[in-house]
Amino acid sequence: MKMKKYFFDQKSTVVVISLVVLFVHQLIFQKLFPTSRGLLGHDFQQIMNYFIFGKFWFDKNFLSIPWFTPTICCGLPFFSDPQSMFYSIPQSIFILFDDPILSIKLTFLFYSLIAYLGMFFLTKKVFNFDVLTAIFCSALFLFNGFFISRFLSGHVTYVSYVFVPLYCFFLFQSFDEKKFHKKVFGIIISSIIMANFFHSGSGPIMHIILASIFPIIIIYSFYKKNLKIFYNFGISFLFGILIALSKISSSLYLLKNLPRVYPQSEYVSTFHFLISAFKSIFTKPDLEFHNSNISAMFKFGL
């Protein structure tokens, strides 16, 4: 089979185009940390406190578990907070660098690299896409609105979603490789990435992450005409849960002691729903019904 001819050889093509894509991406978005007005996304006011406390804690207590912080909101549970990130790569970046803004920029760069490389490895090495097609898919995933908008807003706990392609790549490598030690390596790395979802604060969106992983696994099983990949996924998921068990169990225990019940907007029948939808679109919405449900959500706070 003849290789396609590119302006450069294939490896040089990948490197040059990838560097250009990443450079343009960083050129566009790095200047927003902060913006020209010196502002950051609104939720950085919370997440920066988490990272700064984590840095102080590490300097004083190394890797011991930070169960509680007195420095945020007059005192909060810390490690058991599902969105705290003490044992995570972003926290490590804040520990290594003293400048918080530089740390944010490096964290964004790190997640950008994970997004691009993870999708490239998945499409090129697993699904055997053409080089240019794989680059296109990687660039498309790199510029996806979820990653960018969440990071700009300061929702750093959500952007671990970009690990999904890399997780799938190592999971599939554990299935494709013939040598036993390479299979084990794929399982171990994918398990660590699965645990990373929890330790990097992405526990609240695990249903979204798993809902993205499952279709990719299904596509792969059809591609390989083999369902045994689900066995590898089960092992990877189990080991990942075990690695993150301290985080998961402490978070569940905390939430169990602080129950919140938000009443849902309930329609008494399908007909009630259809009438409400029709009124909302074409005439006048049922303000009393909708306002009563919205206000009910805030009773807990009141």
N, C-alpha and C positions, 0 to 999 in steps of 0.2 A: 504493500500500500504506500503510495507516494505521499510525502508530506507536502502540505500547502506551502507555497512560497510567500514570505512576508518581506516587508522593506528591510527588517533586520532578521536575524535568525529567531527561532521561536522563543527561546529563553529571554533574549534581549527585548523582544516585542512585549512580552509579559511584564518585564521589569520597567521598561520605559513608560508604557501606557499606564501601568499601575501607579507609578510614582507621580505621573501627571494628574491622574484622577484624585489621588490622595492629597496632592499639593493644592489643587483647586478647591477640594472640599474643606481643607483646613484654612485656606485663604479666605473663604467665604464666611466661615463660622467662628474661627478663633477670635476674630475682632469683636465678637459679641460677649466676650468674657473679660472685662465688662463691655457694655455698649459705649458709644461715643459720649453718652451722658454720664458715664461712670456707674451704670446700674447693672445689677444681675437679676436673673429670674427670681420671682417672689419666694419660692420655696428654698432657695439657697440660705435664707435666714435661719431655717431649721437645720438643714443638712450640714452647713458649715459648723454650727455648734457641735453637732455629733462628731465631726472629724477632728475639730480642735480639742474636744474633750478626750477623744481616743488617743490623740497625740500626747497630751499631758499624762494620761493614764499609762501609756506605754513607757514613757520616760521614767515614771515612778514605780510601776508595778510589772513591767515587761508584758508577758502574755497571760498573766492571771486574768480570770474572767471579771469584767467590769459589770457587776450586777446592778449597780445603782449610780446615778450621777446627781449630785446636788447643784450642778451649775446650769441646768436647763429647766425653765418653768418651775423654779423653787424646789426642784427635785423630781426625778423620774426614774422608773425602772429602765435599765439600759440594754443589757444583753438580751433580756427576754422580750424587748420591743421587736416585733417582726421586721421592722424597717431599720433597725440599727445595723451597722456594718463594720464592727470592730475587727473581725477576722476576714478581711476582704482586701482585694488589690487596691481599690481607691483609698482605703484607710492607710495602706502601706505607703502609697505615694505621698499622702499628707504627713506621714511620719518621717519620710526621707527628706522632704523639702519644707523649709520654714515659711516660704511665701505661699499663702493660701490661694492667691490668684494663679500663680504658676502651677500649683497642684491641680487646680480645676482644669487648666489648659492641658496638662499632661494626662489627666484622667480622660478628658474628651478624646485626645489623640490615641490613647490606649484602646478605648472602646471602638474608635473608628478603625483601627488596625484589625481588631478582632472581627468586626463586622465584615470588612472587605476580605481578609484572608480566609475566614471561616467559610464564606460563601464560595470563594474561588476554589478552595480545596474540595468542597462538597460537589460542586458542579463539574469541575475538571477531572478530579481523580476518582470520584465515585461514579458519577453519571456519564463520564467520558464526553462532556460537551467539547465542542470546538473551542480553541483558546480565546478567540474574540468573543464568542458567545458567553463563555465563562466570565470574562472580564466585564461584559455588559451586565450580566446578572449580579456580579459583585458590586459594581458601581450603583446599580439600581437599589440593592439592599443597603448600601452605605448611605444613600441619600433618602432613605425611607423616612416618612414624616413622624412615625412613632418615636424613633430614636432621637431625631434632632429636636422635635418639639418638647419632648420630655426632658432632655438634658438642658435645653435653654430655659425651661421653667424651673429647673432645680430638682426635678424628680429623678435623682441619680439612682435611687433604689430600683426603678423600673427598667433602666437601660441595660441591665444584664441580659435582657431579652436577646441582645445581639449575639450571645453565646450559642443560640439555638443551632445555627448551621455548623459551628465547630463541634458542638456536642454530637450532632448526627454524623459528622465526618468520622470522629473517633469511634463511635458506636459501630458504624458500618465497616470501619477498618478491622474491628475485632471479629467481624464475620468474614471479610474478604481474605484476610491474611491466612497463609497456609501454616506458617511457623507458630508454634504454641506460645512462645514468649511474646511475639508481636500481638497475638490475640489477647493475651493477658494485659499487655500494655494498653491496648485500645479500651479494654473494659475499665482499667484503673483510671485512665485519663478522663473517660466519659463520666465515670462515677464522681470524680473530683469536680468536674464541671457541674454535674447535677447538684452536688452539695453546695457549690458556689452560688447557685440560684438562691438558696436559703440564707447563706451567710452574708450575701451581698444585699440583703433586704428585699429580695424579689418574691418572698413567700406569698404576699397578698395577690400576686398575679400568676401564681403557679398554674392556675387553671388555663390561663391564656398561653403560657409557655408549653404546657402539655398538649393543648389543643393545636399548637403549631407543630410540635414534634410528631404527633401521631400520624397526620396525613403524609408527612415526609417518609415515615417508616412504611406506611401502606404503599406509597408509590415505589419505594425501594423493593418491597417484597414482590410487587408485580414485575418490576424491572428484572429481578433475579429469579422470579418464579419459585420463590422459596419463603415459607412463613417462619422459618427457624430464627429469623432476625428478632422476632418478638421474645424469644428465649433470652437472647443477649440483652435486649432492652430490659427484661425483668431483672436480670442479674445486676445490670448497671444501675437501674433505678433503686433496687434494694440496697446496694452498697452505698449509693449516694445518700439515701435516707439515713443509713447507719452513721455515715461520716457527719451528717448534719443533725443527728438525733438530739444533741444537747440543745441546739438552737430551736428545733421544732418543739420539743417537749416543754421547754421553759416558756416559749411563746404561747403554746396552748394553755399552759397552767395560768399564765397571766391573764389571758383573754377569758378564761373560765371564771376568774374572780372579778372580772369587770364586764358583766354581760350588758349588751345593748340590744334592744328590740325596736327595730324600725318597721312600723306597719306599712304594708305595701298598698299601692293604689289598686283597689279591688273593684272589679266590675261584677255585678250580680249575675250577668248572663252575657252570652255572645251578642245578643241583640242590643244590650246596654252599651257594650263596647263599640259596635258598629254605629249606633246613634251618636255616641259621644265623639267618635272619629269624624263623622259626617258634619256635625255641628262645628267642631274645631276647625275644619278645613273650609267649609262653605258658608256657614252662618255665624252664630255667636257661640263660643265654647261655654261649657258648664263651669263657670268660674267657682261657684260654691263647692262643687265636687272636687275639683282639682286643688283648690286652695286648702280645703280641709285635709287632704292627704299630704300636701307639702308641709303644712304647719304641724301635722302630727309627728313628722320626722324630728322636729326640734324640741319636742317635749322633754326628751332625755336631758338636753342641755339646760333647759329652763329649770 
